[in-house]
Amino acid sequence: MKIKFILVALAGMLMVYSGAEAQSNTKSKRVLVAYFSHSGNTRVIAQYIQEISGGDLFEIVPVKQYPTDYNSVVDQAKKEINAGYKPALKSKLASIDRYDVIFIGSPNWWSTIAPPVSTFLSSFNFSGKTIIPFITHEGSRMGRSVIDIKKLCPQSTVLEGYACRGSNVKDAHDEVANWLQKINMVKK
Ligand SMILES: Cc1cc2nc3c(=O)[nH]c(=O)nc-3n(C[C@H](O)[C@H](O)[C@H](O)COP(=O)(O)O)c2cc1C
């Protein structure tokens, strides 16, 4: 009787242990790291996340490139965001079905996500999936990005995400690793 009790207790402990294991890494999750980057900062963070989480990397590229001149892109972005414009994308992901977790990266443009990211989020059914935003910025952090992502993906779980100042991305590897550790998104 005593031995039976010990065996049951051991089995229970084993189940709890393996459950904790399953949650502490991305082994059981299929992860996509999708991002748009105009001047390269968000790409750096996307690459860190890809390396640490082991997910697939996907760059969101609009058909028509944004101007490189700062004032021109700022003007164009303002007009597009105010109009709710969703530019056509060059690169198409075949399907989102095979992913459970989608990291979505964008520069903060006028306190929200860049229009190509809105197009991407409107192109698939993200119901039941977990969306994890990451934003690079020059002072406004996430702005209203999370609120706007939730509006586009109302049936998804949208986490608070991660914000990094664009000028700090080169030094942010450890910070990204700590964040991913905290949210159990480190590959085994
Ligand atoms: C069109 C445009 C609008 C921007 N708006 C904001 C803003 O509202 N708040 C902010 O903190 N930074 C803003 N920035 C700065 C960018 O968010 C920042 O430089 C970012 O790291 C750029 O990412 P990228 O190199 O991946 O394109 C803006 C930049 C551009 C080009």
The ligand as an SDF file (V2000), in Angstrom:
LIG
                    3D

 31 33  0  0  0  0  0  0  0  0999 V2000
    7.5550   57.5240  -40.6180 C   0  0  0  0  0  0  0  0  0  0  0  0
    8.1970   57.4540  -39.2740 C   0  0  0  0  0  0  0  0  0  0  0  0
    7.4450   57.7490  -38.1410 C   0  0  0  0  0  0  0  0  0  0  0  0
    8.0050   57.6130  -36.8690 C   0  0  0  0  0  0  0  0  0  0  0  0
    7.2310   57.8730  -35.7900 N   0  0  0  0  0  0  0  0  0  0  0  0
    7.7390   57.6790  -34.5410 C   0  0  0  0  0  0  0  0  0  0  0  0
    6.9410   57.9030  -33.3790 C   0  0  0  0  0  0  0  0  0  0  0  0
    5.7850   58.2960  -33.4430 O   0  0  0  0  0  0  0  0  0  0  0  0
    7.5210   57.6640  -32.1680 N   0  0  0  0  0  0  0  0  0  0  0  0
    8.8000   57.2160  -32.0420 C   0  0  0  0  0  0  0  0  0  0  0  0
    9.2540   56.9980  -30.9130 O   0  0  0  0  0  0  0  0  0  0  0  0
    9.5850   56.9990  -33.1260 N   0  0  0  0  0  0  0  0  0  0  0  0
    9.0870   57.2160  -34.3640 C   0  0  0  0  0  0  0  0  0  0  0  0
    9.8700   57.0010  -35.4650 N   0  0  0  0  0  0  0  0  0  0  0  0
   11.2250   56.4480  -35.2900 C   0  0  0  0  0  0  0  0  0  0  0  0
   11.2580   54.9320  -35.5750 C   0  0  0  0  0  0  0  0  0  0  0  0
   10.2510   54.2640  -34.8600 O   0  0  0  0  0  0  0  0  0  0  0  0
   12.5990   54.2950  -35.1900 C   0  0  0  0  0  0  0  0  0  0  0  0
   13.6580   54.9550  -35.8230 O   0  0  0  0  0  0  0  0  0  0  0  0
   12.6260   52.8160  -35.5230 C   0  0  0  0  0  0  0  0  0  0  0  0
   13.6620   52.1750  -34.8100 O   0  0  0  0  0  0  0  0  0  0  0  0
   12.8450   52.5370  -37.0140 C   0  0  0  0  0  0  0  0  0  0  0  0
   12.8200   51.1580  -37.2320 O   0  0  0  0  0  0  0  0  0  0  0  0
   13.3730   50.5010  -38.5750 P   0  0  0  0  0  0  0  0  0  0  0  0
   14.8470   50.8580  -38.6620 O   0  0  0  0  0  0  0  0  0  0  0  0
   13.1780   49.0340  -38.3870 O   0  0  0  0  0  0  0  0  0  0  0  0
   12.6030   51.0460  -39.7180 O   0  0  0  0  0  0  0  0  0  0  0  0
    9.3500   57.1940  -36.7390 C   0  0  0  0  0  0  0  0  0  0  0  0
   10.1130   56.9470  -37.8880 C   0  0  0  0  0  0  0  0  0  0  0  0
    9.5530   57.0810  -39.1350 C   0  0  0  0  0  0  0  0  0  0  0  0
   10.3830   56.8160  -40.3630 C   0  0  0  0  0  0  0  0  0  0  0  0
  1  2  1  0
  2  3  1  0
  2 30  2  0
  3  4  2  0
  4  5  1  0
  4 28  1  0
  5  6  2  0
  6  7  1  0
  6 13  1  0
  7  8  2  0
  7  9  1  0
  9 10  1  0
 10 11  2  0
 10 12  1  0
 12 13  2  0
 13 14  1  0
 14 15  1  0
 14 28  1  0
 15 16  1  0
 16 17  1  0
 16 18  1  0
 18 19  1  0
 18 20  1  0
 20 21  1  0
 20 22  1  0
 22 23  1  0
 23 24  1  0
 24 25  2  0
 24 26  1  0
 24 27  1  0
 28 29  2  0
 29 30  1  0
 30 31  1  0
M  END
$$$$
